[in-house]
Amino acid sequence: MFRMYFSNLELKGVKFWNANMKQSNFKQSNLSKSKLQGSNISDSQFNQAIFIGAQLQGVNLNNAKINNSDFRGVDMQTVEFMDGEAINSDMKSINFTGANLENADFSGSNLSNVNFNKIDLSRVIFKDILFCGKRVVRKISNSSF
């Protein structure tokens, strides 16, 4: 059950700083170049959403479902993405510096050129991912690339 529906909307460049958008549905919405710093978007769904170049620093995305979406070049420094899913999504060139990705699942996603600086990846799921231009089919355990 969602509290807010942002489905099928053109929201390029929108600014929602420190907003509470918990349990929202962003299915097939375009939030490219949006600025959502410090917002709570936990327990939300982003199916077939477009967030190219968005600013999501410090955003709470815990338990979020990002499936078949385009998150290329998103700045996700210090984001909280515990127990989140980013399945079959394009996450090329994301900056995850200092993010909390505990129990996050990136199965089937493109993680080329992603910055994982200052992150404990020991409990992150990487299965059938594109990493550094090469497809990794087996599950990577204990973050051993």
C-alpha positions as CSV (number, residue, x, y, z in Angstrom):
1,M,0.0,0.0,0.0
2,F,1.5,3.3,-1.1
3,R,1.0,6.7,0.6
4,M,1.9,8.7,-2.5
5,Y,1.7,8.0,-6.2
6,F,4.2,9.6,-8.6
7,S,3.6,7.1,-11.3
8,N,4.0,8.0,-15.0
9,L,5.0,11.6,-14.2
10,E,7.5,13.9,-15.9
11,L,9.4,15.3,-12.9
12,K,12.7,16.3,-14.5
13,G,14.7,18.7,-12.3
14,V,12.2,18.7,-9.4
15,K,13.5,19.7,-6.0
16,F,12.2,17.8,-2.9
17,W,14.9,18.6,-0.2
18,N,14.4,16.8,3.1
19,A,10.9,15.6,2.0
20,N,9.1,12.7,3.6
21,M,8.0,10.5,0.7
22,K,8.0,7.2,2.4
23,Q,6.0,4.4,0.8
24,S,5.8,6.2,-2.6
25,N,5.3,4.7,-6.1
26,F,7.5,6.1,-8.8
27,K,6.7,3.6,-11.5
28,Q,7.7,4.8,-15.0
29,S,8.4,8.3,-13.8
30,N,11.2,10.5,-15.0
31,L,13.1,12.3,-12.2
32,S,16.3,13.0,-14.2
33,K,18.4,15.8,-12.7
34,S,16.1,15.9,-9.7
35,K,17.4,17.1,-6.3
36,L,16.1,14.9,-3.4
37,Q,18.9,15.4,-0.9
38,G,18.1,14.4,2.7
39,S,14.6,13.0,1.8
40,N,13.0,9.9,3.2
41,I,11.9,7.7,0.3
42,S,12.1,4.4,2.2
43,D,9.8,1.5,1.4
44,S,9.2,3.0,-2.1
45,Q,9.1,1.4,-5.5
46,F,10.9,2.6,-8.6
47,N,9.9,0.2,-11.4
48,Q,11.0,1.4,-14.8
49,A,11.9,4.8,-13.4
50,I,14.5,7.2,-14.8
51,F,16.7,9.1,-12.4
52,I,19.7,10.0,-14.7
53,G,22.0,12.5,-13.0
54,A,19.8,12.9,-10.0
55,Q,21.1,14.2,-6.6
56,L,20.2,11.7,-3.8
57,Q,22.9,12.5,-1.2
58,G,21.8,11.4,2.3
59,V,18.5,10.0,1.1
60,N,16.8,7.2,3.1
61,L,16.1,4.4,0.6
62,N,15.9,1.5,3.0
63,N,13.7,-1.3,1.7
64,A,13.3,0.5,-1.6
65,K,12.7,-1.6,-4.8
66,I,14.5,-0.2,-7.8
67,N,13.7,-2.6,-10.7
68,N,14.4,-2.2,-14.4
69,S,15.3,1.4,-13.8
70,D,17.9,3.9,-15.1
71,F,19.9,5.4,-12.4
72,R,23.0,6.3,-14.4
73,G,25.3,8.9,-12.9
74,V,23.2,9.4,-9.8
75,D,25.0,10.9,-6.8
76,M,24.1,8.6,-3.9
77,Q,26.7,9.6,-1.3
78,T,25.9,8.6,2.2
79,V,22.5,7.1,1.1
80,E,20.8,4.5,3.3
81,F,19.9,1.5,1.1
82,M,19.6,-1.3,3.7
83,D,17.6,-4.3,2.5
84,G,17.0,-2.5,-0.8
85,E,16.8,-4.1,-4.2
86,A,18.2,-2.7,-7.5
87,I,17.3,-5.6,-9.8
88,N,18.1,-5.4,-13.6
89,S,18.8,-1.7,-13.4
90,D,21.4,0.5,-15.1
91,M,23.4,2.0,-12.2
92,K,26.5,2.9,-14.2
93,S,28.8,5.6,-12.8
94,I,26.8,6.0,-9.5
95,N,28.7,7.5,-6.5
96,F,27.9,5.4,-3.4
97,T,30.7,6.9,-1.3
98,G,29.9,6.4,2.4
99,A,26.6,4.7,1.7
100,N,25.0,2.0,3.8
101,L,24.3,-0.9,1.5
102,E,23.8,-3.7,4.1
103,N,21.8,-6.5,2.6
104,A,21.2,-4.6,-0.7
105,D,20.6,-6.8,-3.8
106,F,22.0,-5.6,-7.1
107,S,21.3,-8.8,-9.1
108,G,21.3,-8.4,-12.9
109,S,22.3,-4.7,-12.7
110,N,25.0,-2.7,-14.6
111,L,27.5,-1.5,-11.9
112,S,30.2,-0.3,-14.3
113,N,32.3,2.6,-13.0
114,V,30.5,2.7,-9.7
115,N,32.3,4.3,-6.7
116,F,32.0,2.1,-3.7
117,N,34.5,4.1,-1.6
118,K,34.3,3.9,2.2
119,I,31.7,1.1,2.1
120,D,31.5,-2.3,3.8
121,L,30.3,-4.6,0.9
122,S,30.5,-7.8,2.9
123,R,26.7,-8.2,3.1
124,V,25.8,-6.9,-0.4
125,I,24.4,-9.3,-3.0
126,F,26.1,-9.1,-6.5
127,K,24.7,-11.8,-8.8
128,D,24.8,-11.7,-12.6
129,I,26.0,-8.1,-12.7
130,L,28.0,-6.1,-15.2
131,F,31.0,-4.9,-13.4
132,C,34.0,-3.1,-15.0
133,G,32.6,-4.0,-18.4
134,K,32.5,-7.7,-17.7
135,R,29.4,-9.8,-16.8
136,V,29.8,-11.6,-13.5
137,V,27.4,-14.6,-13.4
138,R,28.2,-16.2,-10.1
139,K,27.3,-14.7,-6.8
140,I,30.1,-12.7,-5.3
141,S,30.5,-13.6,-1.7
142,N,32.3,-11.4,0.9
143,S,32.7,-8.8,-1.7
144,S,35.7,-10.6,-3.4
145,F,35.8,-9.0,-6.8
